[in-house]
Amino acid sequence: VLVVVVSAGAIIQNKRNDGSHILTQRRTHDQTNETHWEECESRVNSKQECTSICLPERNSIQRKTMHPACLKGCQDAHVASTALSCRGKVLSEEDLFKEIGGLAYVHCSKFQSVNPKPEVFATCRKYHRAGTKQGFRMGISAMKEVLDEEWLEMKDELN
C-alpha cells in the first residue's frame, strides 16, 4: 500500500487563487483542483511508459499480435490509473484495482478472438495490470512534484 506523506511549512499567500486564501503548509492531495490535476496528468507519458513495459512482447515470436495487445492493455490502464491517482480518487493499489481491474475485460475485449487464443487476450490483460500499477505510481509521483513545486514557488515569493 502506497501512502502519501505531506510536510508542513511557513505561512504564505496562495497566488494561484485570488490571493485571499492563506496556505499554512504544503497543499495536500485532497486540496487539489482542476489546475493541479491537469498539470499532474500532463507530466505522465503513458505511451512512452507502455512502449518500455511492452518491449519484451515486441521482441516475441508472435509480435504482430502480442505487441499490439500489450500496448492496448497497458495504455488504456495507464491513462485511467494516472487520472485516478492524480485526482486523488484512489490512494492505494488495492482501491485502484477495485476501480480499474474490471476494465481489463472491456479494454482487451477486441483481442478475445485473436489467434493464438487465449494467449493474446491474456497478454493484453497481463499488461493491463502492469499499466494500472505503473500509472498509479507515476500519477502519485507527478502530483507530489506539482505540489512540491507550488509550495517552493510560494515560499520563494515571501523571501
C-alpha positions in Angstrom: 0.0 0.0 0.0 1.4 3.4 -1.0 0.9 6.3 1.4 1.4 9.9 0.5 3.3 12.0 3.2 2.8 15.7 3.4 5.1 18.2 5.2 4.3 21.5 6.9 6.0 24.9 6.5 5.7 28.7 6.8 2.6 30.8 6.2 2.4 32.0 2.6 -0.2 33.6 0.4 -1.7 31.4 -2.4 -1.2 33.3 -5.7 -2.9 30.6 -7.8 -6.3 31.6 -6.4 -7.3 35.2 -5.9 -4.7 35.8 -3.2 -7.1 35.7 -0.3 -6.5 32.0 0.6 -3.6 31.6 3.0 -1.6 28.4 2.9 0.0 27.5 6.2 1.5 24.3 4.9 2.1 22.5 1.6 -1.2 21.6 0.0 -2.4 18.0 0.5 -3.7 15.8 -2.3 -7.3 16.3 -1.2 -6.9 20.1 -1.5 -6.0 19.9 -5.2 -8.1 21.3 -8.0 -8.5 21.0 -11.8 -5.4 23.0 -12.5 -3.3 20.6 -10.4 -4.9 17.6 -11.9 -4.2 18.7 -15.5 -0.6 19.6 -14.7 -0.2 16.2 -13.0 -1.7 14.2 -15.9 0.4 16.2 -18.5 3.6 15.1 -16.8 2.9 11.4 -17.3 3.6 10.0 -20.8 1.6 6.7 -20.9 2.6 5.9 -24.5 6.3 6.2 -23.7 6.0 4.2 -20.5 4.0 1.4 -22.1 6.4 1.2 -25.0 9.1 0.4 -22.5 6.9 -2.0 -20.5 5.9 -3.9 -23.7 9.4 -4.2 -25.1 9.5 -8.0 -24.3 6.4 -8.6 -26.4 7.8 -6.5 -29.2 10.7 -9.0 -29.4 8.5 -12.1 -29.1 8.0 -14.6 -31.9 4.3 -13.6 -32.2 5.0 -9.8 -32.0 2.4 -8.9 -34.7 -0.4 -9.9 -32.3 1.2 -9.8 -28.8 2.8 -6.4 -29.0 -0.4 -4.5 -30.1 -2.3 -6.4 -27.4 0.2 -5.4 -24.8 0.2 -1.8 -25.8 -3.6 -1.6 -25.9 -4.0 -3.1 -22.4 -1.1 -1.2 -20.9 -2.0 2.3 -22.3 -5.7 2.1 -21.5 -5.0 1.1 -17.9 -2.1 3.5 -17.6 -4.1 6.6 -18.6 -7.0 5.6 -16.4 -4.9 4.9 -13.3 -2.9 8.0 -13.8 -6.0 10.1 -13.9 -7.4 8.5 -10.8 -4.2 8.9 -8.8 -3.6 12.5 -10.0 -7.1 13.4 -8.9 -6.8 11.6 -5.5 -9.7 9.3 -6.3 -7.7 6.3 -5.1 -4.9 6.3 -2.6 -3.9 2.6 -2.5 -3.2 0.0 -5.1 -6.0 -2.1 -3.6 -8.6 0.6 -4.2 -7.1 1.2 -7.6 -7.7 -2.4 -8.7 -11.2 -2.3 -7.4 -11.8 0.7 -9.7 -9.8 -0.3 -12.8 -9.4 -4.1 -12.5 -12.8 -4.8 -14.1 -12.0 -2.6 -17.1 -9.4 -5.1 -18.3 -12.0 -7.2 -19.9 -13.5 -4.1 -21.7 -10.2 -2.7 -22.7 -8.9 -6.0 -24.0 -12.2 -7.5 -25.5 -11.1 -6.9 -29.1 -8.3 -9.5 -28.6 -10.6 -12.2 -27.2 -11.0 -13.9 -30.6 -7.5 -13.2 -31.9 -5.3 -16.2 -32.5 -3.4 -17.6 -30.8 -6.4 -17.9 -28.4 -6.4 -17.3 -25.4 -2.8 -16.1 -25.3 -3.3 -12.7 -27.0 -6.2 -11.9 -24.7 -4.2 -13.0 -21.7 -1.3 -10.9 -22.8 -3.5 -7.8 -23.0 -4.9 -8.4 -19.5 -1.4 -9.1 -18.1 -0.1 -5.8 -19.3 -3.3 -4.0 -18.4 -2.4 -4.9 -14.8 1.2 -3.7 -15.3 -0.1 -0.4 -16.8 -2.5 0.1 -13.9 0.2 -0.3 -11.3 2.7 1.9 -13.2 0.2 4.6 -14.0 -0.9 4.8 -10.3 2.7 5.2 -9.2 3.6 7.8 -11.8 0.4 9.8 -11.0 1.2 9.9 -7.3 4.8 10.9 -8.1 3.7 13.6 -10.6 1.2 15.1 -8.1 3.9 15.2 -5.4 6.1 17.1 -7.8 3.4 19.5 -8.7 2.6 20.2 -5.1 6.2 20.5 -4.0 6.9 22.9 -6.9 3.9 25.0 -5.9 5.0 25.1 -2.3 8.6 26.1 -3.1 7.4 28.8 -5.5 5.1 30.3 -2.9 7.9 30.2 -0.2 10.3 31.9 -2.6 7.8 34.7 -3.2 7.9 35.5 0.5 11.7 35.9 0.5 
